[in-house]
Amino acid sequence: MIRPDLYVQIYVNLKRPKCSYALLFGTSRIYGRDMIENDWHKHPVENPEMHDCSEDPSRSISISDFVEEVEEILIQRNLI
């Protein structure tokens, strides 16, 4: 939790395989990275409903790398 209305959510399902890393503001995702069946994509902060499957967003990402991306977004948007 960054603050009560702003937090990072991590979801992992090893059976599927699927994982989802999301930055949430209230109940809305404002940024995210997802992996389904080893295919990664990004939900960019400019349009979090979009699936960006271009080269950089399709690379795998660790939780710590995701948290670094989130920190940059929070600073750029003056949320922290």
Number of C-alpha atoms within 10 A of each C-alpha: 10 13 9 8 11 19 17 17 13 14 11 13 10 8 6 10 12 16 17 18 23 23 28 18 17 11 10 12 21 19 23 24 25 23 19 13 9 14 14 23 24 24 22 17 15 9 12 18 14 13 16 17 14 11 9 12 18 17 15 14 16 9 12 9 11 17 15 12 14 19 14 13 17 15 10 10 9 8 12 12
